Amino acid sequence: MHIIYNLLYILAGWRWGDWRNWKKYYPTILFLILCDLLHNFFAYNHPLWIYHENLFPQLLLNHTTISLLYLLFMYPVTILIYLKYFFRADKWRKRAFHYVLWVLIYIFSEFINLQVGLFSHHNGWEMWHSILFVMMMFILFPIHYKKPLLAWAISFLIIVLIVFKFDLYLYFK
């Protein structure tokens, strides 16, 4: 099923992504990918969420392979579409609408995946954590695009908060 999700993102990216200007977005794409890799590193022995596969389990063997699929396809497309329309909006009301739309897309997808068993929360992580996380994530993308060091500083604080709130530091063995 995760393969189908990624194919849908690729189609959306082909239709709405700003491929002509991909080099402008490349640092923010890498920012998202690196942040997710850091999450997978810090939470490896104490995961906060886990991807599951039911349609292609012979291809997507575990959480790591599914996560890599998202890193390679869904995340770059998300940035190429989100930032294109975020910065083209001339009024803050349009930017706010675009922001809310993407937060809802991500949260709705997670909620559906939880219901059908493609995703599960663990070790104290709950849906409201995901809502806050996704809201912060989509705020950070335009910040990173304009002021990368500020976005990294904010991300560092978020990472420290998550590591200590969920006792991830106890599992760095």
TALINJO-V770316 format. One record per residue. N is the residue number from 1. SS is DSSP state (~ for helix, > for strand, _ for the rest). Layout:
{{N:SS} {N:SS}}
This chain:
{{1:_} {2:~} {3:~} {4:~} {5:~} {6:~} {7:~} {8:~} {9:~} {10:~} {11:~} {12:~} {13:~} {14:~} {15:~} {16:~} {17:_} {18:_} {19:~} {20:~} {21:~} {22:~} {23:~} {24:~} {25:~} {26:~} {27:~} {28:~} {29:~} {30:~} {31:~} {32:~} {33:~} {34:~} {35:~} {36:~} {37:~} {38:~} {39:~} {40:~} {41:~} {42:~} {43:_} {44:_} {45:_} {46:_} {47:_} {48:_} {49:>} {50:>} {51:>} {52:_} {53:_} {54:_} {55:_} {56:_} {57:_} {58:_} {59:_} {60:_} {61:_} {62:_} {63:~} {64:~} {65:~} {66:~} {67:~} {68:~} {69:~} {70:~} {71:~} {72:~} {73:~} {74:~} {75:~} {76:~} {77:~} {78:~} {79:~} {80:~} {81:~} {82:~} {83:~} {84:~} {85:~} {86:~} {87:~} {88:~} {89:_} {90:_} {91:_} {92:~} {93:~} {94:~} {95:~} {96:~} {97:~} {98:~} {99:~} {100:~} {101:~} {102:~} {103:~} {104:~} {105:~} {106:~} {107:~} {108:~} {109:~} {110:~} {111:~} {112:~} {113:~} {114:~} {115:~} {116:~} {117:_} {118:_} {119:>} {120:>} {121:>} {122:_} {123:_} {124:_} {125:_} {126:_} {127:~} {128:~} {129:~} {130:~} {131:~} {132:~} {133:~} {134:~} {135:~} {136:~} {137:~} {138:~} {139:~} {140:~} {141:~} {142:~} {143:~} {144:~} {145:~} {146:~} {147:_} {148:~} {149:~} {150:~} {151:~} {152:~} {153:~} {154:~} {155:~} {156:~} {157:~} {158:~} {159:~} {160:~} {161:~} {162:~} {163:~} {164:~} {165:~} {166:_} {167:_} {168:~} {169:~} {170:~} {171:~} {172:_} {173:_}}
